[in-house]
Amino acid sequence: MIAPDRRIALVVTLVGGLAFVVLAVLLVPWHPVPGGTPDPAPASSVFTAAEIARGEDYARWARVWSWSSLAVSLVVSCVLGFSRWGPRLVGLLRGWWWVRVVLAVAAVVVIGRVITLPFAVLMRRHVLDNGLSNQAWSGFAADLVRTEAVQIVATSVLLVVLVGCARRWSRAWPAVAGGLLGILVLLGSFVYPVIVEPIFNDFTSLPDGPLRTEVLQLAEREGVPVDDVLVADASRRTTTLNAYVSGFGGTRRVVLYDNLVDDVPRDQALSVVAHELAHAKHDDVRTGSLLGAAGAVFGIGLLALVLGALAARGRPPMRDPAVVPLMLALLAIGTLLASPVQNTISRQIETRADVDALEVTHDAAAFEAVQRQLALRSLADPMPPRITQFWFGSHPLGLTRIAIARQLDERGF
């Protein structure tokens, strides 16, 4: 007979998985390009041979350092999670159970960061050598500390909720924790622009002028209410161009990177803004949040099933803070395995935003020009290995986006 907690975990897994599939079917634009998505444009029709070679060389070494860091990070997480070292580490910590959970999260995160720090330094040197950042090493170190602090806080909240639910509801905790975590994912979408974004950037209002006027006019044409147009001081960290729309309702803001404002023609900047406004038009943040909440419920159900099986073999039970390293290892593995699904959905949503941007601006030339600029400024590999794009590519290839623009322009879109 299946134990009651295992039955609950199975139900939570099925409910979360079913909700995710239904939401994905209903909300994700699986066929966003009229006439179908074309093959990528030939790289030689967009870039010179020297530009292609430089992008491939940069991306090759970037993959070496990032994949090595990922592999070592997973090994560290699994060693701490599946061996006796993790529980022994937590056993050295003192305090209330929730304090031990937070300290355990901090210890594991810091250990992982220290061990993978050489790869981060090598990657940083690679970025500097190729002129992709002007940020001093002190600024890089400060951003690294901020990133780890945000990760520790967010992960601690998650694990305190999970362990707390297990301590309060020993059998029904997967259902309670799944519901609470789903709510936290939705709340995070509102909290992130207000709390996390200001940690990494300073924002100023874009002065009155032609660009501000045209951005607001573009928002009006796309039916997106905008409260303000802000400029982020992103150029102190990166040469990459970007913009995004954050906030909801009356607090919605268009945020432009300062280098997008200063370094590219206005029509190209507006092409980027139109893409971001399309996300707001279709409530893509809401879609991502709902899918994230359903995925979280599904993940909690799976976590309960796996931890139940491991506890039967002597691993720490869910109510014990000593389970933290094991949960972090399972979270790392689960995140990696879920990446293809998450990024496949992301690419479809990004493609729809491209199509909408082309429709509202009627400027395929500006769209293609800014895609070329984006690739050159980030030294993107025009045609990376398929496994790289499948597993880690959150956006369509630049050459695919250009091919879409050309196809729609030929159709008089």
ChimeraX attribute file (.defattr): number of C-alpha atoms within 10 A of each C-alpha:
attribute: neighborCount
match mode: 1-to-1
recipient: residues
	/A:1	4
	/A:2	8
	/A:3	9
	/A:4	11
	/A:5	19
	/A:6	19
	/A:7	16
	/A:8	20
	/A:9	28
	/A:10	20
	/A:11	16
	/A:12	25
	/A:13	27
	/A:14	16
	/A:15	17
	/A:16	26
	/A:17	19
	/A:18	15
	/A:19	19
	/A:20	21
	/A:21	15
	/A:22	14
	/A:23	16
	/A:24	17
	/A:25	11
	/A:26	11
	/A:27	18
	/A:28	19
	/A:29	17
	/A:30	16
	/A:31	13
	/A:32	18
	/A:33	19
	/A:34	12
	/A:35	11
	/A:36	10
	/A:37	15
	/A:38	15
	/A:39	12
	/A:40	17
	/A:41	18
	/A:42	14
	/A:43	16
	/A:44	11
	/A:45	8
	/A:46	18
	/A:47	15
	/A:48	11
	/A:49	10
	/A:50	9
	/A:51	19
	/A:52	20
	/A:53	15
	/A:54	17
	/A:55	20
	/A:56	18
	/A:57	14
	/A:58	18
	/A:59	18
	/A:60	13
	/A:61	14
	/A:62	17
	/A:63	13
	/A:64	13
	/A:65	21
	/A:66	16
	/A:67	13
	/A:68	14
	/A:69	21
	/A:70	16
	/A:71	13
	/A:72	16
	/A:73	20
	/A:74	19
	/A:75	14
	/A:76	18
	/A:77	26
	/A:78	20
	/A:79	16
	/A:80	23
	/A:81	23
	/A:82	18
	/A:83	14
	/A:84	13
	/A:85	13
	/A:86	22
	/A:87	22
	/A:88	12
	/A:89	15
	/A:90	22
	/A:91	13
	/A:92	9
	/A:93	17
	/A:94	10
	/A:95	9
	/A:96	9
	/A:97	18
	/A:98	17
	/A:99	15
	/A:100	21
	/A:101	27
	/A:102	19
	/A:103	20
	/A:104	26
	/A:105	26
	/A:106	19
	/A:107	18
	/A:108	23
	/A:109	20
	/A:110	16
	/A:111	16
	/A:112	19
	/A:113	19
	/A:114	11
	/A:115	14
	/A:116	20
	/A:117	14
	/A:118	13
	/A:119	19
	/A:120	17
	/A:121	15
	/A:122	15
	/A:123	19
	/A:124	18
	/A:125	14
	/A:126	16
	/A:127	18
	/A:128	16
	/A:129	11
	/A:130	13
	/A:131	14
	/A:132	18
	/A:133	20
	/A:134	14
	/A:135	15
	/A:136	12
	/A:137	13
	/A:138	9
	/A:139	13
	/A:140	15
	/A:141	12
	/A:142	12
	/A:143	15
	/A:144	15
	/A:145	14
	/A:146	15
	/A:147	14
	/A:148	15
	/A:149	15
	/A:150	14
	/A:151	15
	/A:152	21
	/A:153	13
	/A:154	12
	/A:155	18
	/A:156	21
	/A:157	17
	/A:158	17
	/A:159	22
	/A:160	20
	/A:161	20
	/A:162	22
	/A:163	24
	/A:164	21
	/A:165	22
	/A:166	21
	/A:167	16
	/A:168	12
	/A:169	16
	/A:170	14
	/A:171	18
	/A:172	17
	/A:173	26
	/A:174	31
	/A:175	24
	/A:176	19
	/A:177	25
	/A:178	27
	/A:179	18
	/A:180	18
	/A:181	23
	/A:182	23
	/A:183	17
	/A:184	18
	/A:185	21
	/A:186	18
	/A:187	12
	/A:188	16
	/A:189	17
	/A:190	16
	/A:191	14
	/A:192	13
	/A:193	17
	/A:194	14
	/A:195	11
	/A:196	14
	/A:197	14
	/A:198	12
	/A:199	13
	/A:200	15
	/A:201	14
	/A:202	12
	/A:203	17
	/A:204	12
	/A:205	15
	/A:206	18
	/A:207	12
	/A:208	9
	/A:209	8
	/A:210	9
	/A:211	17
	/A:212	18
	/A:213	13
	/A:214	14
	/A:215	22
	/A:216	18
	/A:217	13
	/A:218	20
	/A:219	21
	/A:220	13
	/A:221	14
	/A:222	18
	/A:223	13
	/A:224	20
	/A:225	19
	/A:226	22
	/A:227	15
	/A:228	16
	/A:229	22
	/A:230	22
	/A:231	21
	/A:232	24
	/A:233	17
	/A:234	22
	/A:235	17
	/A:236	15
	/A:237	17
	/A:238	19
	/A:239	21
	/A:240	19
	/A:241	24
	/A:242	19
	/A:243	23
	/A:244	18
	/A:245	22
	/A:246	22
	/A:247	19
	/A:248	18
	/A:249	11
	/A:250	10
	/A:251	12
	/A:252	18
	/A:253	21
	/A:254	25
	/A:255	22
	/A:256	25
	/A:257	23
	/A:258	22
	/A:259	20
	/A:260	25
	/A:261	20
	/A:262	10
	/A:263	11
	/A:264	15
	/A:265	13
	/A:266	16
	/A:267	18
	/A:268	22
	/A:269	25
	/A:270	26
	/A:271	28
	/A:272	23
	/A:273	23
	/A:274	28
	/A:275	26
	/A:276	25
	/A:277	31
	/A:278	25
	/A:279	23
	/A:280	26
	/A:281	16
	/A:282	17
	/A:283	15
	/A:284	19
	/A:285	18
	/A:286	17
	/A:287	18
	/A:288	22
	/A:289	21
	/A:290	21
	/A:291	26
	/A:292	18
	/A:293	24
	/A:294	28
	/A:295	24
	/A:296	25
	/A:297	31
	/A:298	26
	/A:299	22
	/A:300	26
	/A:301	29
	/A:302	20
	/A:303	20
	/A:304	23
	/A:305	20
	/A:306	15
	/A:307	20
	/A:308	18
	/A:309	13
	/A:310	15
	/A:311	14
	/A:312	10
	/A:313	9
	/A:314	8
	/A:315	19
	/A:316	18
	/A:317	17
	/A:318	24
	/A:319	19
	/A:320	17
	/A:321	27
	/A:322	25
	/A:323	24
	/A:324	29
	/A:325	29
	/A:326	24
	/A:327	22
	/A:328	21
	/A:329	22
	/A:330	20
	/A:331	15
	/A:332	17
	/A:333	14
	/A:334	14
	/A:335	13
	/A:336	14
	/A:337	12
	/A:338	14
	/A:339	16
	/A:340	19
	/A:341	12
	/A:342	19
	/A:343	19
	/A:344	19
	/A:345	19
	/A:346	19
	/A:347	20
	/A:348	20
	/A:349	26
	/A:350	22
	/A:351	23
	/A:352	21
	/A:353	24
	/A:354	26
	/A:355	21
	/A:356	23
	/A:357	27
	/A:358	23
	/A:359	17
	/A:360	16
	/A:361	17
	/A:362	17
	/A:363	18
	/A:364	23
	/A:365	17
	/A:366	21
	/A:367	26
	/A:368	22
	/A:369	17
	/A:370	24
	/A:371	22
	/A:372	18
	/A:373	16
	/A:374	17
	/A:375	21
	/A:376	18
	/A:377	16
	/A:378	20
	/A:379	23
	/A:380	21
	/A:381	22
	/A:382	26
	/A:383	18
	/A:384	15
	/A:385	9
	/A:386	10
	/A:387	10
	/A:388	12
	/A:389	18
	/A:390	16
	/A:391	17
	/A:392	16
	/A:393	19
	/A:394	19
	/A:395	18
	/A:396	21
	/A:397	21
	/A:398	23
	/A:399	22
	/A:400	20
	/A:401	24
	/A:402	27
	/A:403	19
	/A:404	27
	/A:405	27
	/A:406	19
	/A:407	19
	/A:408	19
	/A:409	16
	/A:410	10
	/A:411	10
	/A:412	9
	/A:413	16
